[in-house]
Amino acid sequence: MIRFTHSGCFVVASIFISLTAGQLPAVQFSFLDPAYTQEIYAGPNVGLPGAWTSANQLLARKGGTSPPPDILEYSSTQTINAYQGTNLHQVAVTHTIANLQPGNNLAMATNGFLYLPTSVGLQRVDPNNWAAPAVTVTTFGGPGYGVNALPNGNVVYNANSFSTDIHIYNPVTFSDSLVYTSPGLIDDIETSITGLIALAGQGNNSITLLNSSGGLIQTFNTLNFPDGLAFNTTATPPALYSNDNRGTITRYDFGSGYTAPPTATTIIASGGSYGDIASTGPDCAFYVTQFFNNNINGSASFGTHWDNGATNNDPSIIRIGSKNVCMFDHPVGFNVPEPGAVAIVLMGCFAVFGGRRRVDG
């Protein structure tokens, strides 16, 4: 990979390369709509993806108490034939944060801090100073499944022992509000670049949409136990995607807008394993987790189909891309250039820095 000396140019170059490079012939999902691509991004050392560094490296949360609740940082560069004949992005750094408590997710707010729902409450971590201890900003604890950032700077997360209470925390005023209580466990929480909030009702097979203040828009029933979500608010019609427990990825089209039930439900991928929490990247791809989870909710009896044809119970993160640029909303607060502007920005990088670059081996 060409890594430019200017950090902003590095991010743009990484996105450009990711969007234009051919995808590996991964077969984790035995069926995939031809409008999309799939590639095994990481494994078998897998955390739950939720944020990205300014250097375009994926951050994922190791859940539970054993191993410790660390934050994994994956390299933006692939290692060739890293495992089971598969090119993978391996863990570059494992961040062990003092005082960080068990939990299962993380998100980066527009103020640049990471926020993590944990057993003791919402905690804050400084990704510019990994040596700093985690700070507990609210005391509404729980298993900590869902968290995400809103465009207005607030953080939405779930709490209590059943993960049914949805809170919005304001990092400026330090205020916290309980805005919604679900009748069943909420797993992933996704936000759109327009401020919508989507709740994956894994506990009762539903999806709930809220506005940026936490007001209820609607709840609709699903079939495949939604877990990790992604918006595409710029599509026609706008859509919401779900990484499901039953090894499928479902697209819900909202031809009448988000205030009405979906006008179409389409399985764009099937034949995978247990789908858990997911994230969208600055490259506008959907990063979905795959696990073996003992056939819970009808999930498959395996973890990953590797590129060499081997199938085992190892977990993985799959990058679902698109033949159309930016089919999924990029992370809130992360500015992605328009497709036509990428080449212009890249040329600007060469012009400003005289084409200086370092080639990574």
One Martini backbone bead per residue (centre of mass of N, CA, C, O) as a GRO file, in nm:
protein
  361
    1MET     BB    1   0.098   0.034   0.020
    2ILE     BB    2   0.038   0.369  -0.009
    3ARG     BB    3   0.189   0.608   0.222
    4PHE     BB    4   0.127   0.908   0.313
    5THR     BB    5   0.259   1.175   0.499
    6HIS     BB    6  -0.028   1.278   0.496
    7SER     BB    7  -0.299   1.190   0.672
    8GLY     BB    8  -0.527   1.275   0.480
    9CYS     BB    9  -0.410   1.135   0.227
   10PHE     BB   10  -0.409   0.852   0.345
   11VAL     BB   11  -0.713   0.816   0.372
   12VAL     BB   12  -0.787   0.866   0.077
   13ALA     BB   13  -0.607   0.645  -0.044
   14SER     BB   14  -0.735   0.407   0.105
   15ILE     BB   15  -1.018   0.443  -0.010
   16PHE     BB   16  -0.944   0.427  -0.309
   17ILE     BB   17  -0.819   0.144  -0.304
   18SER     BB   18  -1.068  -0.005  -0.185
   19LEU     BB   19  -1.269   0.075  -0.427
   20THR     BB   20  -1.069  -0.045  -0.674
   21ALA     BB   21  -1.015  -0.307  -0.571
   22GLY     BB   22  -1.018  -0.628  -0.585
   23GLN     BB   23  -1.188  -0.895  -0.472
   24LEU     BB   24  -1.204  -1.154  -0.292
   25PRO     BB   25  -1.314  -1.504  -0.312
   26ALA     BB   26  -1.533  -1.506  -0.106
   27VAL     BB   27  -1.770  -1.760   0.076
   28GLN     BB   28  -1.940  -1.704   0.327
   29PHE     BB   29  -2.161  -1.626   0.128
   30SER     BB   30  -2.326  -1.827  -0.091
   31PHE     BB   31  -2.508  -1.570  -0.119
   32LEU     BB   32  -2.485  -1.280  -0.352
   33ASP     BB   33  -2.556  -1.002  -0.461
   34PRO     BB   34  -2.414  -0.866  -0.755
   35ALA     BB   35  -2.397  -0.564  -0.626
   36TYR     BB   36  -2.193  -0.714  -0.441
   37THR     BB   37  -1.924  -0.762  -0.205
   38GLN     BB   38  -1.677  -1.001  -0.068
   39GLU     BB   39  -1.460  -1.003   0.234
   40ILE     BB   40  -1.216  -1.114   0.435
   41TYR     BB   41  -1.082  -0.905   0.678
   42ALA     BB   42  -1.097  -1.078   0.959
   43GLY     BB   43  -0.900  -1.318   1.146
   44PRO     BB   44  -0.976  -1.492   1.439
   45ASN     BB   45  -0.921  -1.212   1.571
   46VAL     BB   46  -1.223  -1.094   1.722
   47GLY     BB   47  -1.411  -0.812   1.731
   48LEU     BB   48  -1.632  -0.547   1.775
   49PRO     BB   49  -1.720  -0.327   1.547
   50GLY     BB   50  -1.717   0.069   1.564
   51ALA     BB   51  -1.435   0.205   1.466
   52TRP     BB   52  -1.202   0.474   1.360
   53THR     BB   53  -0.920   0.596   1.270
   54SER     BB   54  -0.738   0.851   1.121
   55ALA     BB   55  -0.572   0.595   0.974
   56ASN     BB   56  -0.792   0.374   0.887
   57GLN     BB   57  -0.844   0.195   1.153
   58LEU     BB   58  -0.985  -0.063   1.300
   59LEU     BB   59  -1.212  -0.084   1.577
   60ALA     BB   60  -1.239  -0.331   1.845
   61ARG     BB   61  -1.427  -0.525   2.080
   62LYS     BB   62  -1.356  -0.703   2.360
   63GLY     BB   63  -1.548  -0.908   2.526
   64GLY     BB   64  -1.578  -0.937   2.841
   65THR     BB   65  -1.340  -1.087   3.091
   66SER     BB   66  -1.239  -1.336   2.889
   67PRO     BB   67  -1.071  -1.150   2.795
   68PRO     BB   68  -0.994  -0.855   2.825
   69PRO     BB   69  -1.145  -0.532   2.752
   70ASP     BB   70  -1.025  -0.467   2.473
   71ILE     BB   71  -0.869  -0.287   2.198
   72LEU     BB   72  -0.870  -0.336   1.859
   73GLU     BB   73  -0.616  -0.279   1.600
   74TYR     BB   74  -0.629  -0.270   1.260
   75SER     BB   75  -0.479  -0.301   0.983
   76SER     BB   76  -0.481  -0.146   0.657
   77THR     BB   77  -0.298  -0.391   0.589
   78GLN     BB   78  -0.243  -0.669   0.428
   79THR     BB   79  -0.193  -1.015   0.480
   80ILE     BB   80  -0.060  -1.263   0.314
   81ASN     BB   81  -0.169  -1.556   0.389
   82ALA     BB   82  -0.248  -1.555   0.709
   83TYR     BB   83  -0.517  -1.755   0.693
   84GLN     BB   84  -0.647  -2.000   0.531
   85GLY     BB   85  -0.565  -1.860   0.250
   86THR     BB   86  -0.599  -1.558   0.373
   87ASN     BB   87  -0.637  -1.226   0.339
   88LEU     BB   88  -0.547  -1.002   0.613
   89HIS     BB   89  -0.638  -0.796   0.884
   90GLN     BB   90  -0.442  -0.740   1.143
   91VAL     BB   91  -0.341  -0.700   1.454
   92ALA     BB   92  -0.146  -0.425   1.556
   93VAL     BB   93  -0.309  -0.341   1.828
   94THR     BB   94  -0.342  -0.373   2.185
   95HIS     BB   95  -0.568  -0.206   2.395
   96THR     BB   96  -0.505  -0.140   2.735
   97ILE     BB   97  -0.741  -0.009   2.965
   98ALA     BB   98  -0.769   0.161   3.231
   99ASN     BB   99  -1.085   0.085   3.383
  100LEU     BB  100  -1.201  -0.096   3.181
  101GLN     BB  101  -1.504  -0.242   3.122
  102PRO     BB  102  -1.724  -0.457   3.044
  103GLY     BB  103  -1.814  -0.517   2.693
  104ASN     BB  104  -1.940  -0.484   2.321
  105ASN     BB  105  -1.873  -0.174   2.241
  106LEU     BB  106  -1.815   0.108   2.003
  107ALA     BB  107  -1.765   0.475   1.963
  108MET     BB  108  -1.722   0.774   1.768
  109ALA     BB  109  -1.733   1.089   1.829
  110THR     BB  110  -1.709   1.423   1.723
  111ASN     BB  111  -1.484   1.477   1.966
  112GLY     BB  112  -1.285   1.197   1.947
  113PHE     BB  113  -1.420   1.002   2.135
  114LEU     BB  114  -1.466   0.711   2.302
  115TYR     BB  115  -1.760   0.498   2.346
  116LEU     BB  116  -1.860   0.267   2.624
  117PRO     BB  117  -2.057   0.020   2.713
  118THR     BB  118  -2.096  -0.100   3.049
  119SER     BB  119  -2.134  -0.241   3.364
  120VAL     BB  120  -2.107   0.078   3.492
  121GLY     BB  121  -2.131   0.230   3.211
  122LEU     BB  122  -2.037   0.503   3.045
  123GLN     BB  123  -1.736   0.519   2.860
  124ARG     BB  124  -1.419   0.696   2.818
  125VAL     BB  125  -1.184   0.724   2.539
  126ASP     BB  126  -0.851   0.815   2.435
  127PRO     BB  127  -0.706   0.778   2.112
  128ASN     BB  128  -0.457   0.995   2.179
  129ASN     BB  129  -0.443   0.831   2.480
  130TRP     BB  130  -0.404   0.511   2.578
  131ALA     BB  131  -0.291   0.564   2.881
  132ALA     BB  132  -0.554   0.658   2.956
  133PRO     BB  133  -0.809   0.626   3.146
  134ALA     BB  134  -1.112   0.542   3.193
  135VAL     BB  135  -1.425   0.725   3.184
  136THR     BB  136  -1.702   0.772   3.380
  137VAL     BB  137  -2.013   0.934   3.269
  138THR     BB  138  -2.207   0.700   3.351
  139THR     BB  139  -2.429   0.475   3.572
  140PHE     BB  140  -2.569   0.303   3.334
  141GLY     BB  141  -2.567  -0.017   3.342
  142GLY     BB  142  -2.450  -0.317   3.160
  143PRO     BB  143  -2.359  -0.509   2.887
  144GLY     BB  144  -2.313  -0.335   2.632
  145TYR     BB  145  -2.412  -0.328   2.306
  146GLY     BB  146  -2.517  -0.030   2.232
  147VAL     BB  147  -2.355   0.224   2.014
  148ASN     BB  148  -2.358   0.581   1.909
  149ALA     BB  149  -2.334   0.848   1.691
  150LEU     BB  150  -2.424   1.186   1.646
  151PRO     BB  151  -2.422   1.474   1.457
  152ASN     BB  152  -2.470   1.658   1.734
  153GLY     BB  153  -2.261   1.483   1.947
  154ASN     BB  154  -2.411   1.263   2.054
  155VAL     BB  155  -2.495   0.966   2.256
  156VAL     BB  156  -2.609   0.637   2.190
  157TYR     BB  157  -2.744   0.394   2.432
  158ASN     BB  158  -2.746   0.099   2.626
  159ALA     BB  159  -2.919  -0.035   2.922
  160ASN     BB  160  -2.919  -0.257   3.152
  161SER     BB  161  -2.954  -0.602   3.202
  162PHE     BB  162  -3.150  -0.603   2.917
  163SER     BB  163  -3.101  -0.381   2.700
  164THR     BB  164  -3.373  -0.156   2.689
  165ASP     BB  165  -3.236   0.113   2.752
  166ILE     BB  166  -3.241   0.437   2.603
  167HIS     BB  167  -2.972   0.664   2.568
  168ILE     BB  168  -2.872   1.017   2.592
  169TYR     BB  169  -2.555   1.176   2.555
  170ASN     BB  170  -2.398   1.487   2.658
  171PRO     BB  171  -2.065   1.600   2.635
  172VAL     BB  172  -2.114   1.907   2.713
  173THR     BB  173  -2.338   1.885   2.962
  174PHE     BB  174  -2.350   1.588   3.097
  175SER     BB  175  -2.615   1.471   2.997
  176ASP     BB  176  -2.884   1.228   3.074
  177SER     BB  177  -3.129   1.030   2.878
  178LEU     BB  178  -3.423   0.864   2.888
  179VAL     BB  179  -3.602   0.778   2.573
  180TYR     BB  180  -3.625   0.448   2.571
  181THR     BB  181  -3.827   0.138   2.596
  182SER     BB  182  -3.795  -0.188   2.539
  183PRO     BB  183  -3.947  -0.514   2.522
  184GLY     BB  184  -3.648  -0.584   2.421
  185LEU     BB  185  -3.353  -0.663   2.327
  186ILE     BB  186  -3.079  -0.456   2.245
  187ASP     BB  187  -2.829  -0.434   2.035
  188ASP     BB  188  -2.769  -0.268   1.797
  189ILE     BB  189  -2.669   0.074   1.708
  190GLU     BB  190  -2.780   0.304   1.457
  191THR     BB  191  -2.664   0.579   1.256
  192SER     BB  192  -2.719   0.854   1.066
  193ILE     BB  193  -2.627   1.135   0.873
  194THR     BB  194  -2.934   1.254   0.964
  195GLY     BB  195  -3.013   1.126   1.277
  196LEU     BB  196  -3.091   0.847   1.288
  197ILE     BB  197  -3.232   0.565   1.476
  198ALA     BB  198  -3.136   0.218   1.515
  199LEU     BB  199  -3.287  -0.084   1.650
  200ALA     BB  200  -3.188  -0.406   1.742
  201GLY     BB  201  -3.440  -0.653   1.802
  202GLN     BB  202  -3.324  -0.946   1.907
  203GLY     BB  203  -3.542  -1.027   2.133
  204ASN     BB  204  -3.815  -0.964   1.908
  205ASN     BB  205  -3.785  -0.932   1.604
  206SER     BB  206  -3.688  -0.613   1.553
  207ILE     BB  207  -3.732  -0.265   1.443
  208THR     BB  208  -3.627   0.061   1.555
  209LEU     BB  209  -3.724   0.406   1.511
  210LEU     BB  210  -3.553   0.713   1.571
  211ASN     BB  211  -3.485   1.010   1.659
  212SER     BB  212  -3.236   1.231   1.777
  213SER     BB  213  -3.422   1.246   2.060
  214GLY     BB  214  -3.588   0.952   2.084
  215GLY     BB  215  -3.825   0.945   1.908
  216LEU     BB  216  -4.081   0.769   1.789
  217ILE     BB  217  -4.149   0.629   1.469
  218GLN     BB  218  -4.096   0.299   1.456
  219THR     BB  219  -4.212  -0.051   1.444
  220PHE     BB  220  -4.085  -0.363   1.303
  221ASN     BB  221  -4.102  -0.671   1.181
  222THR     BB  222  -3.910  -0.971   1.168
  223LEU     BB  223  -3.719  -1.293   1.090
  224ASN     BB  224  -3.367  -1.296   1.143
  225PHE     BB  225  -3.246  -1.146   1.371
  226PRO     BB  226  -3.134  -0.863   1.435
  227ASP     BB  227  -2.807  -0.680   1.486
  228GLY     BB  228  -2.648  -0.541   1.247
  229LEU     BB  229  -2.637  -0.202   1.126
  230ALA     BB  230  -2.733  -0.006   0.817
  231PHE     BB  231  -2.732   0.279   0.630
  232ASN     BB  232  -2.914   0.433   0.326
  233THR     BB  233  -3.012   0.761   0.280
  234THR     BB  234  -2.921   0.808  -0.044
  235ALA     BB  235  -3.115   0.629  -0.154
  236THR     BB  236  -3.339   0.480  -0.416
  237PRO     BB  237  -3.455   0.403  -0.178
  238PRO     BB  238  -3.424   0.411   0.130
  239ALA     BB  239  -3.209   0.222   0.367
  240LEU     BB  240  -3.183  -0.088   0.562
  241TYR     BB  241  -2.945  -0.293   0.727
  242SER     BB  242  -2.899  -0.652   0.823
  243ASN     BB  243  -2.724  -0.850   1.052
  244ASP     BB  244  -2.802  -1.178   1.098
  245ASN     BB  245  -2.832  -1.468   1.286
  246ARG     BB  246  -2.916  -1.650   1.007
  247GLY     BB  247  -2.698  -1.569   0.774
  248THR     BB  248  -2.807  -1.283   0.691
  249ILE     BB  249  -2.879  -1.006   0.464
  250THR     BB  250  -3.094  -0.725   0.505
  251ARG     BB  251  -3.313  -0.525   0.304
  252TYR     BB  252  -3.479  -0.209   0.374
  253ASP     BB  253  -3.729  -0.042   0.207
  254PHE     BB  254  -3.833   0.326   0.195
  255GLY     BB  255  -4.061   0.447  -0.022
  256SER     BB  256  -4.230   0.623   0.222
  257GLY     BB  257  -4.033   0.635   0.430
  258TYR     BB  258  -3.951   0.614   0.781
  259THR     BB  259  -4.266   0.631   0.884
  260ALA     BB  260  -4.294   0.370   0.724
  261PRO     BB  261  -4.305   0.079   0.628
  262PRO     BB  262  -4.160  -0.132   0.445
  263THR     BB  263  -4.179  -0.193   0.088
  264ALA     BB  264  -3.913  -0.381   0.113
  265THR     BB  265  -3.770  -0.722   0.134
  266THR     BB  266  -3.416  -0.820   0.111
  267ILE     BB  267  -3.202  -1.079   0.039
  268ILE     BB  268  -2.849  -1.031  -0.020
  269ALA     BB  269  -2.768  -1.262   0.196
  270SER     BB  270  -2.653  -1.609   0.236
  271GLY     BB  271  -2.498  -1.875   0.425
  272GLY     BB  272  -2.416  -1.792   0.692
  273SER     BB  273  -2.374  -1.704   1.010
  274TYR     BB  274  -2.359  -1.549   1.298
  275GLY     BB  275  -2.490  -1.236   1.328
  276ASP     BB  276  -2.363  -0.940   1.449
  277ILE     BB  277  -2.214  -0.684   1.507
  278ALA     BB  278  -2.172  -0.375   1.325
  279SER     BB  279  -2.013  -0.168   1.059
  280THR     BB  280  -1.913   0.132   0.918
  281GLY     BB  281  -1.704   0.278   0.687
  282PRO     BB  282  -1.517   0.522   0.518
  283ASP     BB  283  -1.579   0.330   0.251
  284CYS     BB  284  -1.889   0.241   0.267
  285ALA     BB  285  -1.884  -0.023   0.425
  286PHE     BB  286  -1.985  -0.347   0.552
  287TYR     BB  287  -1.907  -0.469   0.880
  288VAL     BB  288  -1.936  -0.812   0.949
  289THR     BB  289  -2.013  -1.053   1.174
  290GLN     BB  290  -1.889  -1.397   1.242
  291PHE     BB  291  -2.032  -1.683   1.416
  292PHE     BB  292  -2.031  -1.931   1.652
  293ASN     BB  293  -2.368  -2.000   1.836
  294ASN     BB  294  -2.521  -2.273   1.887
  295ASN     BB  295  -2.789  -2.217   1.705
  296ILE     BB  296  -2.893  -1.950   1.760
  297ASN     BB  297  -3.172  -1.852   1.600
  298GLY     BB  298  -3.082  -2.050   1.355
  299SER     BB  299  -2.794  -2.089   1.334
  300ALA     BB  300  -2.511  -2.201   1.225
  301SER     BB  301  -2.250  -2.476   1.229
  302PHE     BB  302  -2.051  -2.214   1.199
  303GLY     BB  303  -1.825  -1.952   1.119
  304THR     BB  304  -1.610  -2.005   0.860
  305HIS     BB  305  -1.541  -1.948   0.517
  306TRP     BB  306  -1.259  -1.997   0.364
  307ASP     BB  307  -1.056  -1.947   0.083
  308ASN     BB  308  -0.949  -2.265   0.096
  309GLY     BB  309  -1.237  -2.421   0.197
  310ALA     BB  310  -1.247  -2.395   0.486
  311THR     BB  311  -1.439  -2.507   0.780
  312ASN     BB  312  -1.515  -2.332   1.090
  313ASN     BB  313  -1.545  -2.174   1.424
  314ASP     BB  314  -1.433  -1.922   1.336
  315PRO     BB  315  -1.411  -1.594   1.335
  316SER     BB  316  -1.531  -1.292   1.152
  317ILE     BB  317  -1.478  -1.023   0.915
  318ILE     BB  318  -1.697  -0.878   0.674
  319ARG     BB  319  -1.674  -0.718   0.363
  320ILE     BB  320  -1.934  -0.514   0.233
  321GLY     BB  321  -1.972  -0.412  -0.079
  322SER     BB  322  -1.984  -0.205  -0.383
  323LYS     BB  323  -2.045  -0.107  -0.721
  324ASN     BB  324  -2.140   0.132  -0.552
  325VAL     BB  325  -2.070   0.414  -0.415
  326CYS     BB  326  -2.183   0.445  -0.112
  327MET     BB  327  -2.422   0.238   0.008
  328PHE     BB  328  -2.319   0.331   0.290
  329ASP     BB  329  -2.304   0.489   0.562
  330HIS     BB  330  -2.089   0.668   0.708
  331PRO     BB  331  -1.946   0.771   0.966
  332VAL     BB  332  -2.003   0.983   1.196
  333GLY     BB  333  -1.780   1.255   1.124
  334PHE     BB  334  -1.689   1.128   0.846
  335ASN     BB  335  -1.524   1.255   0.569
  336VAL     BB  336  -1.625   1.180   0.239
  337PRO     BB  337  -1.546   1.192  -0.067
  338GLU     BB  338  -1.638   1.234  -0.359
  339PRO     BB  339  -1.570   1.036  -0.619
  340GLY     BB  340  -1.468   1.275  -0.812
  341ALA     BB  341  -1.264   1.391  -0.579
  342VAL     BB  342  -1.044   1.182  -0.526
  343ALA     BB  343  -0.846   1.236  -0.760
  344ILE     BB  344  -0.800   1.532  -0.690
  345VAL     BB  345  -0.684   1.487  -0.407
  346LEU     BB  346  -0.453   1.307  -0.491
  347MET     BB  347  -0.314   1.515  -0.673
  348GLY     BB  348  -0.277   1.719  -0.442
  349CYS     BB  349  -0.087   1.549  -0.276
  350PHE     BB  350   0.139   1.539  -0.486
  351ALA     BB  351   0.174   1.846  -0.520
  352VAL     BB  352   0.233   1.929  -0.225
  353PHE     BB  353   0.456   1.669  -0.175
  354GLY     BB  354   0.600   1.570  -0.442
  355GLY     BB  355   0.526   1.256  -0.418
  356ARG     BB  356   0.570   1.167  -0.140
  357ARG     BB  357   0.663   0.835  -0.025
  358ARG     BB  358   0.581   0.519   0.133
  359VAL     BB  359   0.663   0.182   0.106
  360ASP     BB  360   0.503  -0.091   0.199
  361GLY     BB  361   0.562  -0.439   0.255
   0.00000   0.00000   0.00000
